[in-house]
Amino acid sequence: MKFFKNNQIIIYVIALMLVTAGYLNYNSNNSKVVETSSNLLEGNSSQVAEIGDAELVSSNDVVENQEEETEDYNVSPEEIAQANSNDYNPSDEYFAKSKLERDTMYSQAIETYQKILENTNVSDEQKKIATQEIANKNNEKNSIMICENLMKTKGFENCVIFVNEKSISVVVDAEKLAQEDIAQIQNIVSREMNSSVEDIHITNK
């Protein structure tokens, strides 16, 4: 019985030693894990801070570069207004409007003759006349276009031609016309429109 008690005491002592050793080992490992985790966190924080600083500096550089480039291309409203005023020429509007009105008149005349051709109550003789008038109007339009283009090649950028039966009026954008200029215009118009010089009237605007 005494032997049994002695053995039991030895077993308790051994168990107590094992528990103590395990506890000490556990605390030691936890301490190392905590220390390692702390080091890792400190290292990551410093890296994040460095990355953040690098991005901030980079962004500032980009903003500064963009501001410098923007300053180079800044144009004041006064400069824009001045550029527009230099490009604007009141004569351009006159010649563009005159050509539009003239072409509209030709289109309306041709449309009127076209309706005569489509009318079943119109005689063949009237249709023949309408057909000839349509051809005449188209030929006249083409001759005018050729004259105005040829005049541009001679330096008259803005010009417009009006035809009233045999009379032909030519308006040119110029402060004054020399006799040589008038002779060039007369030569072009008389040749392309098959008209006499006496029927050509030239004015400047």
VOGU-3710 file (C-alpha; in Angstrom, 3 decimals, decimal comma):
1> mkffknnqii> 0,000/0,000/0,000  2,876/2,336/0,840  4,528/1,412/-2,462  1,402/2,390/-4,325  1,325/5,798/-2,624  4,974/6,437/-3,470  4,366/5,626/-7,134  1,343/7,879/-7,185  3,344/10,786/-5,799  6,060/10,263/-8,424
11> iyvialmlvt> 3,453/10,276/-11,204  1,958/13,547/-9,884  5,362/15,154/-9,738  6,189/14,078/-13,294  2,797/15,332/-14,533  3,336/18,658/-12,755  6,750/19,008/-14,381  5,314/18,285/-17,825  2,530/20,819/-17,363  5,023/23,445/-16,164
21> agylnynsnn> 7,354/22,776/-19,099  4,475/22,993/-21,571  3,275/26,265/-20,099  6,741/27,814/-20,244  7,170/26,633/-23,857  3,778/28,083/-24,852  4,587/31,478/-23,346  7,944/31,531/-25,101  6,394/30,784/-28,510  3,686/33,398/-28,065
31> skvvetssnl> 6,281/35,994/-27,197  8,191/35,224/-30,380  5,020/35,347/-32,508  3,999/38,687/-31,022  7,490/40,098/-31,589  7,576/38,834/-35,179  4,099/40,219/-35,920  5,089/43,563/-34,447  8,197/43,699/-36,620  6,192/42,823/-39,703
41> legnssqvae> 3,611/45,500/-38,974  6,309/48,116/-38,438  8,013/47,107/-41,680  4,754/47,236/-43,667  3,829/50,596/-42,175  7,140/52,088/-43,230  6,754/50,619/-46,728  3,198/51,957/-47,022  4,390/55,364/-45,877  7,177/55,321/-48,441
51> igdaelvssn> 4,781/54,291/-51,212  2,333/57,006/-50,183  5,070/59,626/-50,213  6,215/58,537/-53,650  2,690/58,780/-55,078  2,159/62,208/-53,544  5,343/63,622/-55,040  4,504/62,095/-58,422  1,018/63,632/-58,395  2,373/67,076/-57,591
61> dvvenqeeet> 4,861/66,852/-60,425  2,119/65,906/-62,869  -0,123/68,767/-61,720  2,729/71,272/-62,017  3,612/70,032/-65,514  -0,017/70,265/-66,612  -0,263/73,828/-65,276  2,891/74,823/-67,147  1,553/73,325/-70,399  -1,824/75,021/-69,882
71> edynvspeei> -0,160/78,397/-69,408  1,565/78,029/-72,783  -1,772/77,603/-74,563  -3,821/80,222/-72,714  -5,439/82,692/-75,133  -7,202/85,766/-73,861  -10,747/86,658/-75,032  -9,346/89,862/-76,524  -6,972/87,869/-78,746  -9,826/85,627/-79,918
81> aqansndynp> -12,023/88,638/-80,711  -9,163/90,285/-82,582  -8,553/87,140/-84,656  -12,246/86,874/-85,517  -12,454/90,531/-86,478  -9,442/90,148/-88,763  -11,040/87,199/-90,560  -14,442/88,848/-90,988  -15,079/90,672/-94,239  -18,521/92,269/-94,788
91> sdeyfakskl> -18,123/91,788/-98,541  -18,050/88,015/-98,084  -21,611/88,108/-96,792  -22,829/90,245/-99,703  -21,362/87,983/-102,387  -22,501/84,765/-100,686  -26,042/86,104/-100,279  -26,180/87,418/-103,854  -25,094/84,074/-105,316  -27,628/82,216/-103,174
101> erdtmysqai> -30,492/84,462/-104,307  -29,399/84,177/-107,937  -29,194/80,380/-107,811  -32,593/80,238/-106,110  -34,119/82,223/-108,991  -32,635/79,798/-111,519  -33,966/76,809/-109,572  -37,453/78,314/-109,374  -37,481/79,105/-113,115  -36,382/75,579/-114,029
111> etyqkilent> -38,981/74,122/-111,661  -41,702/76,188/-113,340  -40,732/74,922/-116,797  -40,545/71,377/-115,424  -44,154/71,606/-114,247  -45,187/72,675/-117,769  -43,621/69,500/-119,140  -45,505/67,386/-116,600  -48,849/69,027/-117,393  -50,953/66,849/-119,686
121> nvsdeqkkia> -53,054/69,813/-120,837  -50,070/71,640/-122,341  -49,528/71,418/-126,077  -46,449/69,854/-127,614  -45,298/73,236/-128,858  -45,377/74,674/-125,343  -43,509/71,670/-124,000  -40,875/72,138/-126,676  -40,407/75,764/-125,591  -40,226/74,736/-121,913
131> tqeianknne> -37,581/72,128/-122,722  -35,486/74,706/-124,570  -35,791/77,196/-121,682  -34,617/74,589/-119,187  -31,573/73,917/-121,366  -30,891/77,655/-121,692  -31,090/78,236/-117,936  -28,755/75,331/-117,193  -26,259/76,508/-119,824  -26,396/80,033/-118,450
141> knsimicenl> -25,748/78,795/-114,900  -22,769/76,755/-116,070  -21,334/79,710/-118,024  -21,642/81,972/-114,982  -19,892/79,415/-112,774  -17,031/79,099/-115,284  -16,637/82,890/-115,513  -16,539/83,353/-111,741  -13,979/80,569/-111,322  -11,770/82,015/-114,077
151> mktkgfencv> -11,985/85,441/-112,478  -10,763/83,961/-109,190  -7,665/82,687/-110,949  -7,004/86,291/-111,979  -7,086/87,440/-108,356  -10,748/88,416/-108,016  -11,667/86,184/-105,069  -15,108/87,685/-104,532  -17,250/88,281/-107,602  -20,801/87,678/-108,742
161> ifvneksisv> -22,447/87,782/-112,183  -26,078/88,581/-112,963  -27,740/88,083/-116,339  -30,799/90,047/-117,434  -31,643/88,954/-120,962  -28,682/90,295/-122,982  -27,311/92,598/-120,270  -24,632/91,092/-117,998  -23,641/92,753/-114,714  -20,380/91,847/-112,994
171> vvdaeklaqe> -19,677/92,925/-109,394  -16,125/92,584/-108,096  -14,766/92,943/-104,575  -12,084/95,597/-105,107  -11,380/99,131/-103,952  -10,748/100,168/-107,549  -10,345/98,499/-110,919  -7,561/99,344/-113,308  -8,243/99,371/-117,026  -6,217/96,198/-117,323
181> diaqiqnivs> -8,495/94,469/-114,783  -11,607/95,562/-116,645  -10,194/94,250/-119,921  -9,468/90,839/-118,329  -13,012/90,556/-116,943  -14,588/91,599/-120,237  -12,485/89,086/-122,110  -13,525/86,209/-119,819  -17,232/87,045/-119,749  -17,589/87,794/-123,461
191> remnssvedi> -15,831/84,551/-124,385  -17,575/82,187/-121,967  -21,050/83,727/-122,233  -20,921/84,533/-125,930  -21,789/88,199/-125,419  -20,488/91,501/-126,740  -18,305/93,775/-124,622  -20,943/96,532/-124,851  -23,407/94,326/-122,950  -21,022/93,715/-120,037
201> hitnk> -21,250/96,157/-117,133  -18,550/95,935/-114,470  -18,692/97,551/-111,016  -16,556/97,225/-107,910  -17,766/96,962/-104,325
//
